[in-house]
Amino acid sequence: KKKKILNIQLDLSRMYSRIYFVFSVLLLFICLSKCQTCYKLMEENKIVPDIIEPFVPVINTYISFPNGFIVNGTEIPIGDTKDQPLVKYQPLSNSTLYSILMFDPDAPFPDFPTARSYRHWVASNIKAGDISTANYYTPYLEPGPPKIGTYNPAHRYVLALAQQDSFLEEPDFDNSPSGRGSFHVQQFLTNNNMIVVGGCFFTTRTPVN
């Protein structure tokens, strides 16, 4: 009788292991599908490879604003972007450090991006996926795309999650409003041995009136 009970327990253990495996694979598939969706949008909107080099999107990055707007490639009212975004992701390892980079490749105007890319936010050395552990090397600055009369084109605002290979010391940034332009994103990533592993973007514009 004890042997029969032991066999039943063993069978249940195997069944639970299989269920857990199937669930894990399904969850991984869903996450990768979401990653690929954002990556495809970044390709379609010339963010990849014009601004950052092609990368493998291995981390599903959930980015939203406090009012509920989700960063998924769509346009967000400018008034709803004034507060720092909420960033959630599951790190590949709790010991791995990450950075969030937010920039505007369309500054000052999409047709004349002479200040590409305008640096809006750099949060580095994020531990265990907890953004509160970051070093804020560029404080968040809300979008403010300029307009001329009725000409108010939407700008793309990219949020990239980059994996670090070591602790990032404070860069020599000029964080004044006039000193944030012409941020060479890919050069910064390359110089600091960082690779993009996730992210997305949104667009916004300044109303005419």
C-alpha positions as CSV (number, residue, x, y, z in Angstrom):
1,K,0.0,0.0,0.0
2,K,2.8,2.4,0.9
3,K,4.5,1.6,-2.4
4,K,1.3,2.4,-4.3
5,I,1.0,5.7,-2.5
6,L,4.6,6.4,-3.3
7,N,4.0,5.7,-7.0
8,I,1.0,8.0,-7.1
9,Q,3.0,10.8,-5.5
10,L,5.8,10.2,-8.0
11,D,3.3,10.3,-10.9
12,L,1.8,13.6,-9.5
13,S,5.2,15.1,-9.2
14,R,6.0,14.2,-12.8
15,M,2.7,15.6,-14.0
16,Y,3.3,18.9,-12.1
17,S,6.8,19.1,-13.6
18,R,5.3,18.7,-17.1
19,I,2.6,21.3,-16.5
20,Y,5.3,23.7,-15.1
21,F,7.4,23.1,-18.2
22,V,4.6,23.7,-20.6
23,F,3.5,26.9,-18.7
24,S,7.1,28.2,-18.8
25,V,7.4,27.6,-22.5
26,L,4.0,29.3,-23.1
27,L,5.0,32.3,-21.0
28,L,8.3,32.6,-22.8
29,F,6.5,32.4,-26.2
30,I,4.1,35.2,-25.1
31,C,7.0,37.4,-23.9
32,L,9.0,36.9,-27.0
33,S,6.0,37.7,-29.2
34,K,5.5,41.0,-27.4
35,C,9.2,41.7,-27.7
36,Q,9.1,41.0,-31.4
37,T,6.0,43.3,-31.9
38,C,7.8,46.3,-30.4
39,Y,11.0,45.5,-32.3
40,K,9.1,45.3,-35.6
41,L,7.5,48.7,-34.9
42,M,10.9,50.1,-34.2
43,E,12.1,48.8,-37.5
44,E,9.1,50.1,-39.4
45,N,9.6,53.5,-37.9
46,K,13.3,53.6,-38.8
47,I,14.5,53.6,-35.2
48,V,16.4,50.4,-36.0
49,P,18.9,50.6,-37.7
50,D,18.9,54.4,-38.2
51,I,19.4,55.3,-34.5
52,I,20.4,52.0,-32.8
53,E,21.9,48.9,-34.3
54,P,19.7,45.8,-34.8
55,F,19.4,43.8,-31.6
56,V,17.8,40.7,-30.2
57,P,14.8,41.6,-28.1
58,V,15.1,39.1,-25.3
59,I,13.4,41.0,-22.5
60,N,9.7,42.1,-22.6
61,T,9.7,45.6,-21.3
62,Y,6.4,47.0,-20.0
63,I,6.5,50.8,-20.1
64,S,3.6,53.1,-19.1
65,F,2.9,56.5,-17.8
66,P,1.3,57.0,-14.3
67,N,-2.0,58.0,-15.9
68,G,-2.2,54.5,-17.6
69,F,-1.0,55.2,-21.2
70,I,1.1,52.3,-22.4
71,V,4.2,52.9,-24.5
72,N,3.5,50.6,-27.5
73,G,4.3,52.7,-30.6
74,T,1.1,54.8,-30.6
75,E,0.6,58.5,-30.0
76,I,0.1,59.7,-26.5
77,P,-1.3,63.2,-25.6
78,I,1.6,65.4,-24.5
79,G,0.0,66.4,-21.2
80,D,0.1,62.7,-20.2
81,T,3.9,62.4,-20.6
82,K,5.0,65.0,-18.0
83,D,5.8,62.4,-15.3
84,Q,8.6,59.9,-15.5
85,P,7.4,56.6,-17.1
86,L,7.0,53.4,-15.1
87,V,9.3,50.6,-16.4
88,K,8.8,47.0,-15.5
89,Y,10.8,44.0,-16.8
90,Q,12.1,40.7,-15.7
91,P,15.9,40.7,-15.8
92,L,17.8,37.7,-17.2
93,S,19.7,37.6,-13.9
94,N,19.3,39.6,-10.7
95,S,23.0,40.3,-10.7
96,T,22.9,41.9,-14.2
97,L,22.8,45.7,-14.3
98,Y,20.6,47.6,-16.8
99,S,20.1,51.1,-18.1
100,I,17.1,52.8,-19.5
101,L,17.7,55.4,-22.2
102,M,15.0,57.8,-23.4
103,F,15.7,60.0,-26.4
104,D,14.1,62.0,-29.2
105,P,15.6,61.3,-32.6
106,D,13.4,63.9,-34.3
107,A,14.8,67.1,-32.6
108,P,14.1,69.8,-33.4
109,F,11.9,68.7,-36.3
110,P,11.5,65.3,-38.0
111,D,12.4,66.8,-41.4
112,F,15.5,68.6,-39.9
113,P,16.8,66.5,-37.0
114,T,19.9,68.5,-36.5
115,A,19.9,67.8,-32.7
116,R,19.4,64.1,-33.1
117,S,19.1,62.5,-30.6
118,Y,17.8,64.7,-27.7
119,R,18.5,63.0,-24.4
120,H,15.5,62.9,-22.1
121,W,16.4,60.3,-19.5
122,V,19.2,58.0,-18.5
123,A,18.8,55.7,-15.5
124,S,21.7,53.3,-15.1
125,N,22.9,50.5,-12.8
126,I,19.4,49.2,-12.3
127,K,19.5,46.1,-10.0
128,A,17.1,43.2,-10.1
129,G,14.7,45.0,-12.3
130,D,14.0,47.6,-9.6
131,I,14.1,51.1,-11.2
132,S,14.3,52.7,-7.8
133,T,17.9,51.4,-7.5
134,A,19.1,53.3,-10.5
135,N,21.6,56.1,-10.8
136,Y,19.9,58.9,-12.6
137,Y,22.6,60.3,-14.8
138,T,20.1,62.3,-16.8
139,P,17.0,63.3,-14.9
140,Y,13.7,62.8,-16.7
141,L,12.6,65.7,-18.9
142,E,9.2,65.6,-20.3
143,P,8.7,65.8,-24.1
144,G,8.3,69.3,-25.6
145,P,8.4,69.0,-29.4
146,P,8.5,72.5,-30.9
147,K,5.9,73.9,-33.3
148,I,5.9,76.7,-35.9
149,G,2.4,78.1,-36.4
150,T,0.2,75.2,-37.4
151,Y,3.2,73.0,-38.1
152,N,3.4,70.6,-35.2
153,P,4.7,67.3,-36.3
154,A,4.8,64.3,-33.9
155,H,8.2,63.2,-32.6
156,R,9.3,59.7,-31.8
157,Y,10.4,59.1,-28.2
158,V,12.4,55.9,-27.8
159,L,12.8,54.0,-24.5
160,A,15.6,51.4,-24.8
161,L,16.5,48.9,-22.2
162,A,20.3,48.2,-22.3
163,Q,22.2,45.4,-20.6
164,Q,25.5,46.5,-19.0
165,D,28.6,44.4,-18.6
166,S,29.7,46.3,-15.5
167,F,28.8,49.2,-13.2
168,L,28.5,52.4,-15.2
169,E,30.3,55.4,-13.7
170,E,28.7,58.8,-14.1
171,P,29.1,60.0,-17.7
172,D,30.2,63.5,-18.6
173,F,26.7,64.7,-19.5
174,D,25.5,68.3,-19.8
175,N,22.0,67.9,-18.5
176,S,20.9,71.5,-19.1
177,P,18.0,71.8,-21.6
178,S,20.5,73.1,-24.3
179,G,23.1,70.5,-23.5
180,R,21.0,67.4,-24.1
181,G,20.9,67.5,-27.9
182,S,23.1,65.6,-30.3
183,F,23.3,62.6,-28.0
184,H,24.9,59.8,-30.1
185,V,23.0,56.8,-28.7
186,Q,24.7,53.9,-30.4
187,Q,28.2,55.4,-29.8
188,F,27.3,55.7,-26.1
189,L,26.2,52.1,-26.0
190,T,29.3,50.9,-27.8
191,N,31.7,52.9,-25.7
192,N,30.2,51.5,-22.5
193,N,29.9,47.9,-23.7
194,M,26.1,47.9,-23.5
195,I,23.6,46.1,-25.7
196,V,20.0,46.8,-26.2
197,V,17.8,43.9,-25.1
198,G,14.3,45.5,-25.1
199,G,12.2,48.6,-25.3
200,C,9.7,50.5,-27.4
201,F,8.6,54.0,-28.3
202,F,5.7,56.4,-28.5
203,T,4.9,59.6,-30.3
204,T,3.6,62.9,-29.2
205,R,3.2,66.4,-30.4
206,T,2.5,69.9,-29.1
207,P,-1.1,71.0,-29.8
208,V,-1.5,73.9,-32.3
209,N,-3.7,75.8,-29.8
